[in-house]
Amino acid sequence: MRASDSPEHPSRRHWLALAVAASTGLTAGPLQARGRRAAPAALPAPLAEPVDVLPAGLKERLVETGLSLDGFGLHVQALDGAAAVLSWQAGRPFVLASTSKLITSMAALDLLGPAYRWRTRAYLSGPLTNGRLLGDLVIRGGGDASLTSQDLLAWFQELRAQGLQEVWGDIILNRDAFSLRPQDLSSTPEPSPDRPHHVRPDALALDAGVVRVAVQSDSGGRANIQVTPALHDVKLINALGRGGACVANAVYRDVEGTPQPQLQINGQWSPRCGAQQIKFSPVSMRDLGLRAIEGLWLQAGGVLRGRVVEHSASSPVPWQLADAQAAAPYSEHLSEPLSRQLIEMNKRSDNLVARHLMLSLASDFPNRPATADAAQARVREWLTRKGVRRELVGLDTGSGLSRLERATPQAMVHLLSRAARGPQGKLLLKSLPIAGVDGTLEGRLRGGAAEGQAWLKTGTLLDTRGLAGYVRTRSGRMLGVCLLANHAENVAAATPALDACVEWAARLA
């Protein structure tokens, strides 16, 4: 995950209090009723209090960073439960950044299963006669974070092959599968055009909210521009000048006095520049859908008499029968299975996939709209079954963008160890970046013992660096690893020290 500009959340003091409770063995949870103690039988057996084990050489590496040792939380332990070989402040909660995606992954594999798929469904609100739909085509989003314009184009072509040629009503977009309040989004950064990784969840997401502008010189030296997805009724202005530089940027704006917005490409481009792609999020997910879906339907060869509109209280609900039973869709598009989604999410640290997966954990989703509260409650129940008290691990959005997502390094390794021994352990391992080989670790830990022998999720915020996952030692023993650094200033200096911890672990016998 890229660095975020989100400020420290005001509940930091609350988490620090929990850290004190955790380090002293207290078991009261943050949501316990005032004046009451939870019944001991209702709590899982507590994890043993971790003992600090910090080899002198590694302590020197931490000190060399110039950062306070209080800002590091480390835990490395064999998966067989033997004593930790490295542990430092492992009973204190630390901000996780994108290492929280590991918790999302483990919960999703357990609760949804590796074959789980998101489903985008199409319903007809009227009769289909001789290829003509005498009503509306309703597209109901099912939370697919990986839905692309190419997927949608291919699906629309399938709809036409099924017999739907013309829509005489509207194409209505329904996003009700996610029900989020403003306060559910307050812990994560505001989206902006130049930070597409901050885009927010949407049950009918398209191209992850990102518009791609490809610029390439033709044989005559002119700069050709292609926009994906094509934005219907948006005026494209090529304002690229010829020059020695290879610089292009895109600006999307509404023009006063005209209903047609403009997408203007500025900069300089010469024949030697080759190809370049600009990725940005110029509009909200809703606006992107309204602009792109009409063009995709027409591109597929379909006819639309009406417009593309958002679902409203007066819109048809053809998925509900008169007796309150669910109606079968006319067609549905299935995402890749969860086992594939996790590889994309963890290798590239995809925030939107993680946030959608978190919401998909809500009970009875998608039959009932997913809420943040319902998703968080189900994760807490899952953690309790895994033997982790709620004050030791907290998950908010599931992506790491929120600083409310914290855990003790010991609890993270406990979860990783249980997952490795479970039926989906190999799938989880396969989804993680490999040191010096691929994903967000492709350029790190090369040339040493850890290269190709460490499977780790990275985590990055302005004040956080993290690594969590698995390391294989020289003798073949597998270790669970959680290494976290929380520092308000110069936290990037912690990265070489964390890498040194991984290398040290890989060299163990």
Steps between C-alpha positions, in 0.01 A plus 500: 500500500632843415555768762183665626444855608241405759568663841535294816152402613382654833443154648878450529479556878240222521731257323792600725283419800427160348872448448556552872216257576648242265850533646372456858278203418166680545216348299232770496392572140435853366129436457445345844207655684601758761531358849482137386756232446463253216449147622839320488341204321396729211860594421744282307807376680742795505823487306803456720660831587785550251857523626736747335768318299711742297838373380780754542571527126139581419474745787795685350325515163192651664708753692686598181174622349496789746142410588373428849489130589156567647366535146587142398288189553656171392410133532650198321398150608504153349164376376526198730454728802857488630629800694536823303846552350446877471252704700489866595195677642296223339207545740433863403260596220665674203353662188501228235483693171450248216611202706135511617414347161632174644222500759245579229641214292490246782146595603376491139651157434335364814162672475446519122720220366752507215232442233296805600414736211337841481193509274383795289144432389274623221121509535228590252210713625276424201433245226767412245340471155693446177817630661329810638477554875181693564624627833825567684822303523601506867864425580543412865853521638615218722819651637742387226808716558671350194229576241657666196355672197626208288311259726187708464537527122535121468199450729288743297592303189380185678171673585451576132579137412229398748250707302507847657561741211316819590413664832195719452511627856803601707808317619470534877803455726439360848771529768298405810710195589729732702341732754765740631459814709735801491642400839593160358739677262643759740800289605642477146643773274278699268522381139664738254569481124873435552453233770292224343606259777277701736182432301214391724285185494208483259283195436511574126863603464645522149870497414568566872385856436805566283505659154803410287622740235747340256719739299705372208664658197387386157720465190459870425614607845154598620391401850200268495283474810281210611281514810394185691219471578360722229300776672169561326418863422836629626697725265860387455746787437852417383706799615836325477767715339803379312827536684795317645326394819288189551253637752123464496230558758122479496248749634128423526268796549144614465457795266265775608209550264524156340384157624797332332812470720850501353800271536806700396844346450779754549879490471767437237552193285758414238520205257774340712279484811343165420201411715389624841196436715345745743284352775269724701157512663334808353144431614310303762428133443136587429587759238749263341231233469250742351756622245655164411215247501294665228804506273576134575143392420511686169847362426361149552247575224202558726231764455389725786185711466523647848797601715738353757373608841553419868247288685252703702206435730268496198718263296383142437632218718459199268708277731210497748194287424155583633534240779832654615701218345809577295464492123766346281707751300490510122877466504790539741870574474725308740829634625816293530487275810629624834815290461595716199378825653734454797802471273412832335421663834811393690763503224409855392349614832165585340300708747165486319496119481582486871224745593244315290605166650463643849144616426419166337563335839183660638243238595249409227678707233393557222142406588515775758696824434844490660576758768835582657364412845378159387831418330704606804274303734547182298878545497497543879304177535749325273796632701343375822468152350868520404596569861573873465342750737356810337745742666790323327377539140276767352385506137318801351494502117717192444744686275745670736407852390346557842720553805229333708633172360744384765625177646766365729781326309449189716130479409581538129749213515245292693247551218761429233601177675140380523439588136813312388376186674151537353357374170564833320858550618657437160259741330585776747873442450459505121330840514788677674788691339821296485818668618709621207265335248162667452230734623591777742815306600641465150776753564570411864701231681691400189826308506472368855362200683146642495473528121233256389462373858277767655129555425407834652227761478643850504343801671563870441349817645663835567575387856507120457709229342418132533571146385295195598477145371736205485875434473669167429832447679810331358391170657152526350316600818210741440470808720208738550615860482353838595727806494346843553642850537286799603689831501366850439827613338730334247335159522657407165826450690342193658474308171865378484480390864181302440660339194802411717266319740360294212850419372607400851200268531569338162858421610388309808564129511 
